Amino acid sequence: MSLKKTYFLLLLLFICAGARASSILIYMDEDQKNHLKAYGIAYWAIQHQADVSWLLNYRGGSFLVKYNQAVEEECKTRGVSYQMLADGKVTAILNEISDPEVNMEMVKLEKSPKIAVYSPKSKLPWDDAVTMVLTYAEIPYDVVYDDDVLKNKLSSYDWLHLHHEDFTGQYGRFWSNFRTATWYREDVKNQEATAKRNGFSKVSQMKLAVALRIKEFCTGGGFLFAMCSGTDSFDIALSAEGVDICESMFDGDSADPQAQAKLNFNRTFAFKDFRLDVNPNNYEFSNIDVTQTRSLTQTNDYFTLFDFSAKWDLVPTMLTQNHEKVIKGFMGQTTAFRKSLVKPSITVLGENKGAEEVRYLNGEIGKGQFTFYGGHDPEDYQHAVGDPPTDLNLHPNSPGYRLILNNVLFPAAKKKPQKT
C-alpha cells in the first residue's frame, strides 16, 4: 500500500472516530414524542450508573447521557425521542449553556432517589396522579402509610409524596355526602383500627403524629411533594397541634370553640393566617383553598410558570422545566392556594396572577425541601369521586404531569450553593 493511500485511510479513520456519537440527547421540547417516559429513561440511566446531565432551559430541559448502548435501547423500547451527538456538537451545546448571558445551566444527576408514596393500602374511589405517572414513566416506588411512618420507615427514603389525604382526622370531609357509602365506612373502620393499634384514642391524634414524623423527615433532609388536600390539611394539622378541631361525627366529641385562636402558624410549612371552616358539612378545611370562591371556568383556567435564573436559582429552575410556560388548570378538593395566605419565605413557582391564586410552590424547612401543587389530576379538569383513572397513554406530553416528574428528579441533582 502506498504511503499516500495509507495516509488517506488513517485520515478517514480519524474523521469517522471524531464523528462517532459520544452522547445521547433526550430533547424535551415540542419534538419529544413522550415527555413523561423520558423522565423514566433519565431515572433508569442514573440507576445504572450512566453519566447523566440535566440541561436546564435547553430545548425544554433536555437530558444529556454519555453514550451507552443500553440507554439507547431503552429509548427505543419506551418510545422516547433522542438524538445522537458527536463530541464536537456536545462541546458546542455546553459552550452555549455556559455563556453567562444565556439563561441555561447544566446539572449532573448523580443518585436515583428512593421514592415512597404515602397512600392507604385499601382501595378508595379515586386515583392519585403521582402514582399513575410514576407507574407510566416506569419509575419504581414503595407505598407507605401510617403504620410505616410511625415505625420510622421514612428514614430509608429520599423522596415522599403525600397522596390525596386528610391529616386533620376528618376523613376528607366526605361525611356529609358519603357517610353511608361502603368505602367511607370501611375507611373510618380501618383508620380507627390503625389508631388503636398504634396507641391513639383518636384518628386525629394519629394523623398529627404522622404529620410530625413527616415534618421530621423533611427537616432532616428529605424531599416532600404533596398535591390536592395533602397540602393544606397537612399544614392545618401542624398548626392545630394540641387543639381539637374535629366535630363529634369525626371523633366522638365537640371541637374546641376557641380552636381558631389557638392555631400556631409558626409550625406550618407554607401557609399563614388562614381561618378554619368549622362547618363539618362543608367540603373545605379552611380558606387556604380557593375552590368555592374562584370565578374561573375550564375555558379560562390557566396558570403561568415563573422564569428563574438557571445559573443562580437552580432548584426553582429545575422544578419549572417544561415545553410550555402556560399550564391549563385542573380542580381538586384543594384546587389552588389563596396568595395572601402563602408565607413570604415561599418561592411561588406558578400562579394565576389575575385570580391571586398560587398553584405551585416550593420552600425549604431545615435541611429539606417541599413542593405543594394544587389540584388532583392535571389531565382531568374536575375529577369526581368514582371517576375512572386517567389513561396517560393519551397524554404522553402533558406539561401538567411534567411538573410532578421534575420533583421526582431534582433530588438526584448534584447540589450547588444557592446564590440568592
N, C-alpha and C positions, 0 to 999 in steps of 0.2 A: 504493500500500500504506500502510495506516495506521501511525502511529508505534507503536501498541500491538502490531500484528502483526509489525512489523519487530523490535521488542524480543524478542518471543516466539521468532522464528526464530533470532535471534542467541544467545539463551539456550540453545535446543535444540542449536545447533551447538557451543556451548561445552561443554555436558554430554556430547555424543557424543564430542567430541575428548578430554575428560578420561577418558572410559571406554574409549577405544580402547586395545587391548593395546599395551604398551610392552616387554614381556618375555615370554620363554618359560620356563616352569618345567618341567624334566625331573625329575619327582619319582622318588625311589629307595626308597620304602617298599614295602609289600606290594602296593600298587595298580599298580606298574610292570609292564607286560606283558613287557618284555625288558630286564632289567638289563644284560646283557652288551653288547648293541648300543648301549645308552645311552652307555657309555664311548666307543664309536666315534664317536657323534654329537658328544660333547664334544671329542674329538681333532680331528675334521673341522672343527668350528666354530673352534677355535683356529688350525688351519692356514689358514683363510680369513679370518683377522683379525677374527673376531667378538668381541664383548665377553662373556667367559665367566667366571663365578664358581662356585666350589665352596662350597656351603652345608653346612658340616660339622655333622653331627648334626641337621640339619633334614630331616625326612622321609627318613631313611636315607642322608643325604649327597647331597642333590639338586644339580642344576646349573641355574644361572640364566643365561640368554642374552638379551642385549638383542635386541629383536625384529628378526628377519631372515627374510625370506620363504624364502630358500634353506635355512636351518636348519629351518624348519617343514616344508618339502617333504621334506627328508632324514628327519625323524622319521616322516613318513607312509610314505615308501618303505621304511624299515627296520623299521617296526612298533614304534616306540618311543613309549610313552605320554608325553603332555605336557599342559600347561595354559597358556592364555593369561592373562596378568596385566596389569591396568591399573596405572598409576603409583601410585595410592593403595594397592593391595594390595601392591605391591613395597615401598613405604615401610613398611608395617605389618610385613612379614616382616623387613626389615632392622633395624627398631627392636627387634623381638623378639630377633633374633640378637645385637644389640649390647648387650643388657641384661647387665650384669656378673654378675647372679645366674643367668644361663642358660648351660648348657654347650654353646654353639654358637659358630661363628665363620664369617666369610666370607673366602675366599681367592681372589684373582684368578689365573686361569690364563692365562699370557701367551705361552708359547712351546711349540709342539708338539715334544717331544723326539725326536731322531733315534735310531732303535732298531736294535740289532744283536742277533741271536741266534747264540750260539756253538754250532754244530751241524755234524756231519760232512756232507759233500756226498753220501756214499754212503748207500744205504738200509739201515737196521738194523731188526730185527724188534721195534721198539717206537716209540711216538709220543712227543710232547712236549706237555704241557698248555699251555705258554705259546705255542708256535707255533700250536696249534689255536685258542686263544681270541683271539689277535691276528688270525688269519685270519677267525674268526667275527665279531669286532667290527669288522672292516674297518679295522684299524689297520696301516699299512704298516711293514715291517721288512726288513732285509737279513740274509742268512745269512753269517756269517764263520766261519773255522776256523783251524787252526794257522798255515798259510802267511800268512793275512791278519794275524793277531795279531803274528807275528814280523816282519812288514813295517811295523809301527806304524800299521796302518789304523784302530785303535780311536780314534785322536785325532779322527776326524771324526764320532764318535757321542757321544750324551749318556747312553744307557742300554744296558746289556748284560745279556743273560740267558745263564746257563750251562745248556745242555742236559744231560740225563742223561749224565753224563761221569765219567771216572776220570782224575784228574790225577796219580795215583801211577805210571802206566805199567804197571798190572797188568791192563789190558784188561777192567776192570769185574769182576774176579774170576770171570769166566764160564768159566775154563779147565776146572774140574772137570766141569761138566755139558755144556759146549757146544764143547769143543776140536775135535771132528770135524765140527761144523756148517759148512756152506759160508760162511755170513755171518760166523762168527767168524774163520775162516781168511783171508777176504778183508779183514776189518778189520785183523787183525795185519799182513797184507801191505801194506795202504795206509798204516798208521801207521809202519811201518818205512821205507817208501819216503819218506814225508814227513820223517821224522827225518834220514835220509841226505841228502836234498835240501837240508836246512837246516843241515847240518854237524854233526849229533849222531850219536854212535855208538850211543845207546840211546834208545828211545821215552821212558823215564822222564826222561831229561835234557831232551828236547824239551818234555815236558809241564810240567816245572818251569819252564823258560824262559817258556813260555806263561803259567803261573800268575803269574810275576813281572811279566810285561808287563800282565796284568790288574790286578795289585795297583797298578802304576804308574798305570794308567788311573783306578782308584778314588781313590787318594791325590791325584791331580791334579784331582779334582772330578767324576769320573764317578759314575754310579749303577749299582750291581751288584745283580742279582737272581738267586738260584740256588735250585734245587729238587733233591730227591732226592739222588743221590750227587754232584751238582755242589757240594754244600755241604761235607760232611765230607772228601771226597777232596781238595778244594781246600786246606783248612787243613792236612791231613796232609802234602800235598806241600810246602807252605811250611815247615812245622816240620822237615821232613827234608831241607832244602837241604844238599847235600854229603854225604848219608848214603844208602847203598844199602839200600832196604827191599824190593827185589824179589827173589824167588827165581829159580832158574835157568830155569824154564819160561817166565818173562816176559822175561828179559834176558840169558840165557846164562851167568850166574854166580850164586853164592850171595849172599844178603842178609848184611849186616853183623850178626854176632851181638850186637853192642853197640848196635844201632840205637836201641832204646828209650831208653837212657841219653843218647844224643846228640841227641834231639829238642829243638828250641828253640821253646817256646810263645810267646815274645815276638814271633815272626814271624807268628803266626796272626791271623785276623780275629776269630773268635768263641769258639773252644774252647781249653781248657787242660787239662793234667794227664791227657790221655787215654792209653790203652795200645793199642798196635798189636795186631791179630790177626795173628800170624806164621804161621798155618797157611794155605798157599796154596789148600787145598781148600775153605776156608770162604768164604762169600759176603760176609762182613763185612770192613771195612778196620780197624776199631778198636771200642772200646767207647763211642764217641760215640753211635752209633745204638742204639736200644733194641729193634729188631725181634725179636731172638732171645730176649729176656728178659722182654718185656712179657706181662701176663696178660689184656689187654683183648681182646674179640672185637668183631665188627662191630656187635652189638647195643648195646654199651656204650662204643664208641669215639667219644668226642667231645672237643672242646677248646673253651675259652671265651676270647673276646676280652676284653682288658682295656679298662676305661673310662679315658680320659685327659682332661685338661683341654684343651678345644679352644682356649681363649684363651692357654694357657701352653705346652702341649706339642703344637705344630702338626703336626710330622711323624708321630709315632705316632698322632695322631688321624686324619690323612689315611689312613694305612695300615690302619686298622681300621674304616673306614666300611663299613656293611653294614645290611641289613634284618633280620639275625639276629645274635645275640651268641654263641650256642652252635652250633658248626660240627661237622658229622659228620666223623669221622676217615677217613683213607684211607692205605693202605700204600704202600711203595716199597722199593727197595733200602736207602735211608735213610728210615725212616718218621718218626722223631721223635728229638729230642736229649736225652741224659741231662742233667737240670737241673744236677747237681753239677759238670758239666764245662763249663758256659757261663760265660764270663768275667763278672765283676761289673759291668763297664762296659757290658754289652749291655742294651738295652731289650727285655724279653720282651713280645711283642705278644699271644701266645696260648699257652695251656698247658692240660694236663690235670693239675691240681694234685694230685689223689689218686694218680696214677701217677708223679708227679715227672717228667713229660715236657714239654719245650718244643717246640711245633710251629711257631712263627712268631716270628722275632726280627729286630731291626734294630740297626745300630750305625754309628758314624762312624769313618772312617780318613782321616787327612789332611784334605783339603778335600772328600772324597766320602763317600758313604754306601752301605751294603749291607743287603740283606734276605735271610735264609735261611728257606725254607719247606719243612718236611719232607713227604715223600710224593711219589707220582708223578702221580696223576690224581684231582682232587677228586670226580669222579663215577664212579670205577671203584675199588671198595674194594681189590681185590687184583689189580692189573694184572700179568699174566704176560707173559713174552717170547712174542711171536707173537700176542697178543690183538689184535682189531681196535680201531681208534681210537674214542673216544667221539664220538657224534653230538651236538653241542652244540645242535642244533635241539630236542633233547629236554630240554635243561637251560638254558633262557634266563634263569632266575632263580637260578642256582647261587651260593650265598653263598661256597662254597669258591673258585670261579673269580673271584668279585668281588675277593678279596684280591689275586690276581695283577694285575688291572687297576688296583687302587688304586696299585700300584707303578709302573705304566706312566704314570699321570697325575701323580703327585706331583712329578716333576722340572719339570713345567710351572708349578708354583705360584710366585707372587712371594714371594721369601724375606723372612721377618721374623726379627728377632733372637730366638734361643731364650732363654726366661726362666728355665728350670730346668735 
